[in-house]
Amino acid sequence: MPNDIKAKTRVATPPASPMSRGETDLRRFIDPAGKLLQPLPRAWAGPQQLERLYHAMVLTRAFDEKAIALQHTGRLGTYPSSLGQEAVAVGIAAGMAAEDILLPAFREHGAQLWRGVSMLEVLLYWGGDERGSDFKKARADFPVSIPVAAHFPQAAGVALALKLKGGRSIAVCAGGDGATSKGDFYEAINIAGVWKLPALFVINNNQWAISVPLSAQTAAQTLAQKAVAAGMEGDRVDGNDVLAVLDAVERAAARARRGDGPTLIEAVTYRLGDHTTSDNARRYRPDEDVSRHWKEEPIGRLRSYLTSTGYWTKEREEELRSRCSAAVEEAVAAYLATAAEPPSAMFDHLFATLPAPLKRQRDSVIEEAKGRD
């Protein structure tokens, strides 16, 4: 090719982003010992705001513990713990606007509670009752997605609808590190990047996709680097620092609202519990690894910082835990007192008008139930 043609067709190389350069440092505000590393985000620097975040994480863990106890006693279905990952869920929700739309995976209880989903509704869902997905608040938020990464393309579709509609709302999709190994994930971030959709994808990198460690899932140095191929911003934060998560979400949301496109955030944390109540993590990881990561967990970290400021006291801690326990017990009592729906209810939320084959199945279930009465 002649040199003059080469010159005309040469494409300028864009400057390399931090993610494409392979940087692996985690952004954080508070270190594992509770030491402040940089000024806090202005809107969250006050002790009352920090207490809101702390309260939300403590409540999430109290709910989590009770839900596991209910499952172990046969009063709840299979349940996925968020132990040690509370900062990711709470940080996501705290960084969102009320009009945004959340598309959660199955470990975002803390985000749902922050956004107005009741503990009763969450319990009903995990108890197999479809009424648990009929939120009285957060009506636009999506229900829990159990199939890994299946909701990522849905998030791209929601973001496209929001873009066509206009306004400032964005779609926020949360998933685990295992989701980044699925084709659904790549298809979603690819189209979101191409169309500069107002979307935010947050990866809860808890190091394990059930029994598969991150090292066996990807050869990439970081999950945030996967944003490069999609032509979007990538960010990597300490997922045990709730302030780092919410700050990343707020900044990414601001970019999306300006029309600057989507962002992929990797929040690095650790799954301290089993994958779900049907899992036994001791079969594939040593206890000493888990013990080491307990030193980094988010609740103790924020409590240490609040205590160091003189704001948080033993009395405040006891009062907060008492309130959280009472709120959880009240929700559990309401859940256990809720009459079960008839078996035919499984058909009631599938179609506006049931297709003939399903209608016949529903009628058969109703007749069989009558025979047992």
matplotlib code that plots the C-alpha trace (Angstrom):
import matplotlib.pyplot as plt

x = [0.0, 1.4, 2.6, 0.1, -2.8, -1.4, -1.3, -4.9, -6.2, -4.2, -6.4, -5.3, -4.6, -6.5, -4.6, -4.5, -6.9, -5.7, -7.5, -5.8, -2.4, -3.0, -3.2, -4.5, -4.6, -7.9, -9.3, -10.5, -11.2, -10.8, -8.3, -9.0, -7.9, -10.4, -7.8, -8.8, -6.7, -8.2, -11.0, -14.4, -17.0, -18.4, -22.1, -21.2, -18.6, -20.9, -21.3, -25.0, -24.5, -21.9, -24.2, -26.8, -24.4, -23.3, -26.9, -27.7, -24.8, -25.6, -29.3, -28.3, -26.1, -28.7, -31.3, -28.8, -28.2, -31.9, -32.6, -30.0, -31.4, -34.9, -33.5, -31.7, -35.0, -37.0, -38.9, -37.1, -35.8, -32.2, -30.7, -27.5, -25.6, -24.1, -21.7, -18.7, -20.1, -22.6, -20.6, -21.0, -24.8, -25.3, -22.8, -24.5, -27.9, -26.5, -24.9, -28.1, -30.9, -34.4, -35.5, -32.8, -33.6, -31.8, -31.4, -30.0, -28.5, -29.1, -26.8, -28.0, -30.4, -28.7, -29.4, -33.0, -33.6, -32.0, -34.2, -37.4, -38.0, -39.3, -37.7, -41.0, -41.0, -37.4, -38.4, -41.5, -39.4, -36.8, -39.8, -41.0, -43.9, -44.2, -45.7, -42.2, -41.4, -44.4, -42.6, -44.8, -41.9, -39.1, -41.8, -39.5, -36.7, -36.4, -36.8, -33.9, -32.1, -31.1, -29.6, -26.1, -25.7, -29.1, -30.1, -27.2, -28.8, -32.0, -30.1, -28.9, -32.5, -33.7, -30.9, -31.9, -35.5, -34.4, -32.2, -35.1, -37.4, -35.1, -34.6, -31.8, -32.6, -30.0, -30.0, -27.8, -27.0, -25.2, -23.6, -20.8, -17.4, -18.8, -21.1, -18.1, -17.5, -20.9, -21.8, -24.7, -22.2, -20.1, -23.2, -24.6, -21.5, -20.7, -24.0, -24.0, -20.7, -21.6, -24.8, -23.4, -26.3, -27.0, -26.0, -23.8, -22.5, -21.2, -19.2, -19.1, -15.8, -16.0, -13.3, -15.5, -18.0, -19.5, -16.4, -14.4, -11.8, -11.2, -7.9, -9.6, -12.2, -10.0, -6.5, -7.2, -5.3, -8.6, -12.2, -12.4, -10.1, -13.0, -14.4, -11.7, -13.0, -16.5, -15.2, -16.5, -15.0, -13.6, -13.2, -11.8, -12.5, -12.2, -15.5, -15.1, -15.1, -18.7, -17.6, -15.4, -18.3, -20.8, -18.3, -17.6, -21.3, -22.0, -19.3, -20.3, -23.9, -23.0, -21.1, -24.1, -26.5, -24.3, -24.6, -21.0, -21.9, -21.7, -19.2, -18.0, -17.1, -15.2, -15.7, -13.2, -14.4, -14.5, -17.3, -16.9, -19.8, -20.9, -22.2, -25.7, -27.2, -26.9, -23.1, -20.3, -17.3, -15.0, -14.8, -12.9, -11.2, -9.2, -10.5, -7.3, -8.0, -11.4, -10.0, -7.5, -10.2, -12.3, -9.8, -11.0, -14.7, -16.7, -18.7, -15.8, -13.9, -16.5, -17.1, -13.4, -13.4, -16.5, -15.2, -11.9, -13.8, -15.4, -18.9, -19.5, -19.8, -20.6, -24.0, -24.8, -23.7, -25.8, -28.9, -28.4, -28.1, -31.1, -33.2, -32.0, -32.7, -36.2, -36.9, -35.8, -37.9, -40.9, -40.4, -39.9, -43.1, -45.1, -43.5, -44.4, -47.9, -48.5, -50.9, -49.4, -50.9, -52.6, -50.4, -52.2, -50.6, -47.4, -49.3, -50.6, -47.6, -46.5, -48.8, -51.6, -53.7, -52.5, -51.9, -54.2, -51.6, -50.8, -54.4, -55.1, -52.2, -53.6, -57.1, -55.6, -53.6, -56.8, -58.8, -56.0, -56.0, -59.7, -59.3, -56.9, -59.2]
y = [0.0, 3.5, 5.5, 8.3, 5.9, 4.3, 7.8, 8.5, 5.1, 5.0, 4.9, 6.8, 4.6, 5.7, 6.2, 3.0, 2.9, 1.8, -1.5, -2.2, -1.5, -4.3, -2.3, -4.4, -2.1, -1.8, 1.6, 2.0, 4.6, 2.5, -0.3, -3.6, -2.2, 0.7, 3.3, 6.2, 6.3, 9.2, 11.8, 10.2, 11.1, 14.4, 13.2, 10.3, 11.8, 12.6, 10.1, 9.8, 8.8, 6.3, 4.9, 4.3, 2.2, 0.4, -0.3, -1.6, -4.1, -5.3, -5.7, -7.7, -10.0, -10.5, -11.4, -13.7, -15.6, -16.1, -17.2, -19.9, -21.0, -21.2, -23.3, -25.7, -26.3, -26.9, -23.6, -22.0, -23.2, -23.3, -20.0, -18.2, -16.4, -13.0, -13.4, -11.1, -9.5, -7.1, -4.0, -4.9, -5.1, -2.1, -0.1, -0.7, 0.4, 3.4, 4.6, 4.3, 6.8, 5.8, 6.0, 3.6, -0.1, -2.9, -6.3, -8.5, -11.9, -14.1, -12.5, -8.9, -9.1, -6.0, -4.0, -5.1, -4.1, -0.7, 0.0, -0.9, -4.6, -5.9, -8.8, -10.5, -10.3, -11.7, -14.6, -15.4, -15.5, -18.0, -19.9, -20.6, -18.0, -15.9, -13.1, -12.4, -10.9, -8.6, -5.7, -3.1, -0.6, -0.7, -1.7, -1.3, -3.5, -6.9, -10.1, -12.3, -14.0, -17.6, -18.7, -17.3, -14.2, -14.6, -11.2, -9.4, -9.2, -8.2, -5.3, -4.2, -4.4, -2.3, 0.2, 0.5, 1.1, 3.8, 5.4, 5.5, 6.8, 9.6, 10.8, 10.1, 6.5, 3.8, 0.0, -1.5, -5.2, -7.2, -10.7, -12.9, -13.6, -16.8, -14.7, -13.3, -16.8, -16.9, -15.9, -13.9, -11.5, -10.9, -10.4, -7.9, -5.8, -5.9, -4.4, -2.0, -0.7, -0.4, 1.5, 3.5, 2.3, 3.9, 0.7, -0.3, -3.9, -4.7, -7.9, -9.3, -11.0, -13.3, -15.5, -18.6, -19.7, -22.5, -24.7, -23.2, -20.6, -17.5, -18.8, -21.6, -19.3, -16.7, -15.9, -12.2, -10.3, -8.7, -9.0, -5.2, -5.6, -7.3, -3.9, -3.0, -5.4, -4.0, -0.4, 0.7, 2.1, -0.5, 0.1, -2.1, -1.5, -3.1, -4.8, -5.0, -1.2, -0.1, 3.5, 2.4, 0.5, 3.3, 5.9, 3.8, 3.3, 7.0, 8.0, 5.4, 6.4, 10.0, 9.0, 7.0, 9.9, 12.2, 9.8, 8.6, 5.0, 2.0, 0.9, -2.5, -2.5, -5.3, -5.3, -7.7, -9.5, -13.0, -15.5, -16.4, -18.9, -21.7, -21.0, -21.9, -23.9, -27.0, -26.5, -27.6, -25.3, -27.3, -29.9, -27.6, -24.9, -25.0, -23.4, -21.4, -19.5, -18.5, -17.5, -15.2, -13.3, -12.8, -10.0, -8.1, -8.3, -5.1, -4.7, -4.9, -2.5, 0.2, -0.3, 0.2, 3.4, 4.8, 3.8, 5.6, 8.8, 8.7, 8.5, 4.8, 3.3, 0.0, 1.3, 2.3, -1.1, -3.0, -0.8, -1.3, -5.0, -5.2, -3.2, -5.3, -8.5, -7.3, -6.3, -9.7, -11.6, -9.5, -10.3, -14.0, -14.1, -12.5, -15.0, -18.0, -16.7, -16.2, -18.8, -20.8, -20.3, -23.3, -25.4, -23.9, -20.6, -21.8, -21.0, -17.6, -15.5, -17.1, -15.5, -12.9, -15.7, -19.3, -21.3, -24.3, -27.0, -25.1, -24.4, -28.1, -28.7, -26.0, -27.5, -31.0, -29.6, -28.0, -31.2, -33.2, -30.8, -31.1, -34.8, -34.5, -32.1]
z = [0.0, -0.9, 2.1, 1.4, 1.6, 4.7, 6.3, 5.4, 6.7, 9.9, 13.0, 16.1, 19.1, 22.1, 25.4, 27.4, 30.3, 33.8, 33.3, 29.9, 31.5, 33.9, 37.2, 40.0, 42.9, 44.8, 45.5, 49.1, 51.7, 54.9, 55.3, 57.1, 60.4, 60.2, 59.3, 57.0, 53.9, 52.0, 52.6, 52.5, 49.8, 50.9, 51.0, 53.2, 55.5, 58.4, 61.2, 60.8, 57.1, 58.0, 60.7, 58.0, 56.0, 59.1, 60.2, 56.8, 56.9, 60.4, 59.5, 56.4, 58.4, 61.1, 58.5, 56.8, 60.0, 60.7, 57.2, 57.4, 60.7, 59.1, 56.2, 58.6, 60.4, 57.2, 57.2, 54.2, 50.9, 49.8, 50.7, 49.6, 52.4, 51.9, 54.9, 54.4, 51.3, 52.8, 51.7, 48.0, 48.2, 50.5, 48.6, 45.3, 46.6, 48.5, 45.3, 43.2, 42.8, 43.8, 40.1, 38.9, 38.3, 40.1, 38.5, 41.3, 41.3, 44.4, 47.0, 47.0, 50.0, 51.4, 48.3, 48.2, 51.8, 51.3, 48.3, 50.2, 49.6, 52.9, 54.8, 54.7, 50.9, 50.8, 53.1, 51.0, 47.9, 49.4, 50.8, 47.3, 47.3, 44.2, 46.3, 47.5, 44.1, 44.1, 45.9, 47.5, 47.1, 44.4, 42.0, 38.9, 40.4, 39.0, 41.0, 42.0, 39.1, 40.0, 36.6, 36.6, 34.4, 32.7, 33.9, 32.3, 28.8, 30.5, 32.1, 28.7, 27.4, 30.4, 29.8, 26.1, 27.0, 29.5, 26.8, 24.3, 26.9, 28.0, 31.5, 34.0, 35.2, 34.7, 35.0, 37.7, 37.3, 40.0, 39.6, 40.9, 39.5, 38.0, 35.8, 33.9, 32.6, 30.9, 27.3, 28.7, 30.4, 27.3, 25.1, 27.5, 28.0, 24.3, 23.3, 26.2, 25.1, 21.4, 22.1, 25.1, 27.2, 30.7, 32.5, 35.3, 35.8, 39.3, 39.8, 43.3, 43.1, 46.1, 44.7, 44.2, 41.7, 43.9, 44.1, 41.2, 42.3, 40.3, 39.1, 37.3, 35.6, 33.8, 32.8, 33.1, 35.8, 36.9, 36.1, 35.6, 32.6, 30.7, 30.3, 27.7, 25.1, 25.5, 25.1, 28.4, 31.6, 34.1, 37.8, 40.6, 44.3, 47.7, 48.0, 51.8, 52.0, 51.6, 50.9, 48.0, 46.5, 46.8, 45.5, 42.4, 41.8, 42.2, 39.8, 37.2, 37.5, 36.9, 33.7, 32.5, 33.2, 31.2, 28.3, 28.5, 28.5, 30.8, 33.4, 34.7, 38.4, 40.1, 43.8, 45.4, 48.5, 49.8, 50.4, 54.1, 54.1, 51.9, 48.4, 49.5, 52.3, 50.0, 49.7, 52.0, 51.2, 53.5, 50.7, 48.4, 50.5, 53.7, 56.9, 57.3, 54.0, 55.3, 58.7, 57.0, 55.2, 58.3, 59.1, 56.1, 56.5, 56.1, 59.3, 61.7, 59.4, 59.5, 63.2, 63.9, 62.0, 63.7, 67.1, 66.3, 65.7, 69.1, 67.6, 68.0, 71.5, 73.1, 74.0, 70.4, 69.2, 71.6, 70.9, 67.1, 67.3, 69.5, 67.0, 64.1, 65.9, 66.8, 63.2, 61.9, 64.4, 63.5, 59.8, 60.5, 62.6, 59.8, 57.3, 59.4, 59.9, 56.2, 54.8, 52.0, 48.5, 46.8, 44.5, 41.5, 42.3, 40.5, 37.2, 38.2, 37.2, 34.0, 31.3, 31.2, 29.6, 30.1, 27.0, 26.7, 27.8, 30.9, 31.6, 31.5, 33.9, 36.3, 36.2, 36.9, 39.9, 41.3, 40.9, 42.6, 45.5, 45.9, 46.1, 49.0, 51.0]

ax = plt.figure().add_subplot(projection="3d")
ax.plot(x, y, z, "-o")
ax.set_aspect("equal")
plt.show()
